[in-house]
């Protein structure tokens, strides 16, 4: 088992004047033990039933048909899905529709484009980031009713995360503010969404390489804990309104040389290369770390047992397991991994493993909404 000490020289820059200084500032650890994980390809998907047990599943009602899914969060026995339409749909744990946020338009209580959303805060709000109107819009998390908006015209994040009402903005490049070096950071932090209160991970040559990074997102919710991965990085950070802590350094097989990225190659050259990269979808549950990465033009699903310090599975054959998983797990809720699996993939799984797929799912058609499956880690 390998450990190392990371010395973080992360500078805190305040946009506030002395008279406006806020007493609440983000605290960053000066040093912390980071665990190294050496990864090798295993292709062990046939044995995954030994490690995971299907605890429950939710068949989502067709009262609101879901398009291509951009993000799924589960909170307080509610399931929230952002799709490409765009709209946000809320279901309960019985799969019934609770509400939709789909009021797209020019009105003051309507949105233009939903780039991302987050949950959290004492007031139980759902926060929507509207890139067209450059604002954060707050909705009642239980009813979906619009409450108010905060202008964030000073920043153009590609993704957001919310922790206890505080905001993190992912800004992998600075093309929207090339002449404002104070914005040339990959991660920006705001106490209340009204100004930038912290800047972290300054941009370098890699930030100038335009690439739609990864499968989904740089922020990953783990039962209230947010994990974060910078573009082209292999370190997983834990984020909160109290601090930023590096916790895992993933050593992928044949990692992508950063010098190659600096050459700004055709993206397809990287996608088809033998190198491992695009680390994403990191979730931790029951001492098992789940993650995704790209290699040889495929997505590899990684499962690492932190307690036993060994890989459970590092492979690309997700369809060869009876687990109700499409590419990877999609989150953690109440000490369980959950996955969002399409009815089409369920159809393929039931043909391969008819006796292992719950009987209720056999009747689904390919036009039905997806299913949310919850898995416990066996110990």
Secondary structure, 3 states (H helix, E strand, C coil): CEEEEEECCCCCCCCCCHHHCCCCCCCCCCEEEEEEEECCCCCCHHHHHHCEEEEEEEECCCCCCCCCEEEEEEECCEEEEEECCCEEEEEECCCCEEEEECCECCCCCCECCEEEEEEECCCCEEEEEECCCCEEEEEECCCCCEEEEEECCCCCCCEEEEECCEEEEECCCCHHHCCCHHHCEEEEEECCCCCCCEEEEECCHHHHCCCCCCCCCCEEEECCEEEECCCCCCEEEEECCCCEEEEEEEECCCECCHHHHHCCCCHHHHHCCCCEEEEEEEEEECCEEEEEEEECCEEEEEEEECCCCEEEEEECCHHHCCCCCCCCCCEECCCCEEEEECHHHHHHHHHHCCCCCCHHHHHCCCCCCCEEEEEEECC
